[in-house]
Structures are given as C-alpha cells and as structure tokens.
Amino acid sequence: MAILLPIVFVVLPLTLPHSETRLTDTAPIITLTKAEATQGGITGIQLTLPKGISPVNGLFAERKVSFFRGTEAGKEVTYHALLGADLTDRPALRLLELTLADELTKEAIKKSYYYSIAIEQGDFTVDRLTLPPEMVNPGKKARRRIRRERKVVAKAVLADSAEERLWKTPFIIPVSGKITSSFGRRRILNGQEKSPHSGVDIRTPTGKRIHASNSAKVAFVGNLYYTGKTVILDHGQGLYTSYCHLSKIKVKHGELVAKGKVVGLAGSTGRSTGPHLHWSAKLNGARVNPLDLVSITSAIHRDTLLKTVPAQIKEAMLH
Ligand SMILES: [Zn+2]
C-alpha cells in the first residue's frame, strides 16, 4: 500500500520554443502519491491545467495511462490518472509520456512531455503449499481446458473496456476478513516455483456476500479451472477487478453494477484449499494490487497527492 508523504518538490518550468499554442508556455507539473512506481503497485497522478488544455494520452512502460477530469477551480482544471506497473515489470527507470492538447487552437495542437519514474522492486514473500498433484500439474485434458479458458477470459477482458470511467468514489474491499495470502507472493507448490500470486486472498466463510469494489459493467462470468466461479468487472478506462472461487454468481454478463452490489457468494470452487475470496485487479494489462486501488482512489478523493515530479528529458512537437 502506498505511504502518503507530504513532500513537495520545487518544479522548474520548461522553456519552450515559440508557437501559437498556449502549451508552449505551460510547464505541466504532475503530483504523485509516491516518488516511485512499484512492481504490482498503483501510483496516483494529479495534473492541474489551464482550462482548454487537456490530457489526450498517457503511456508508461508501454501501457496506456488514462486521465479523468477532477475538480475545476477558477481558470484551472485538475485531472487524475492511475499509473500501474505489472508485478513482474523489471525494476528500472521508465518514461511516462504525457500528451496534452490545446483545444482552443484551430486543430487542437498536441504536445508531449516526458517524466522519468522509477519502478521499484516489490516486497514479496514466498509461500510453500502442498496441493493434490493433479492441481499443480494438470493433465492433458485440464491443460486444454485452461488454454481454452485463458482465451475466453482474454477476449472478454480485451473486448471493449468502457471508454468512460464508471466509478466515481473510492474503491472498497469486497468482503471483510483476514488476508491469508498477500499480493505478489512467489508460490512454491509441491516444491515447484509457480507464477506469482496476482491478487489477495481474503478468508471468508462459504456463502458470505461478495460486493463489487466499485461501479462497473460485468465483463465476464464463468466457472474456470483455476479460479472456479469467477466474476470480472470492467470499471472503464482499462481497469478490471476479479472475484474468484465463488460458490454462487449473482450477476449477469453485460449488467451494470453499482459499487457495493452483491456479485456473488464466497466459496471454494476451482483451485482452492478452503473458502476464501481471491480478489485481483488489472490496469491496462498490468496485474496490480487491488488494495492499492482502495488507498490510491481514496487519496485522490481526499486530495492528498503530495509528491511532485518535474517534467524533464525531452520534448516533442507532435502537431
Ligand atoms: Zn489467491
């Protein structure tokens, strides 16, 4: 989870070549929830721009960064974005490319700015589990099923994420209970190293109600080999959350659900050693800690993003 430190850096304005757009006089300052991105973590970005100038595109580590409009005060508008790094992204300095458009010019002149943000190593622990051998090394038939299911889920998730952000208020944890396996844990099953844990496991009795962590459209419902009865919610702008091992699914594909709506009942279907909720999140293709969604979206809501990163490295005129 992000620690929110009240540190503000001095930001040097860029000197820009002459042009007709107001963008040349704008040194966009971004504010982050923390100085670095983390493997599997979400960093909140805030950007305040003069009215008429807006972010049209963002790109970080080859993944899209979607901005959404926040508050408006006087001649300025604040925008926010969630920046995700996948749990296996290599720790390194990466560029965030931000493209702004001046809508008051005839053809909406665009300009890109670059910020360098480090991806830090995640603090992940190791789990050793003993499971029935067929669950660790699925047979031929099961492998075929897993491959088929992967395609179906990928298609559902990639198909058409809502363009618009469907959530308005901070994310919530879908069920109360002890977290029994944390996000990003490296798992050794029957002595073999398996893919890292891409969600959090919350212990909960079978039958307990599982709530949508935020407003969304139901992108997928189904019974999968690994995750059992599964619901995937599309929160818009490439952000998804998944609810796994359910005993019962309570929503339909394509349905719009409000934050807090019951999407299913807890259970132990699929590859599971006991009743629990496996809750995961994907942000424009990056597997991220769903608990970060809760902390970062409440930080955005409370307006407590207090780390500033200056624009640097290079500029490029696109138009
Ligand atoms: Zn899990």
Residues whose N, C-alpha, C, O or C-beta is under 5 A from the ligand:
A	BS01	ZN	G199 V200 D201 H278
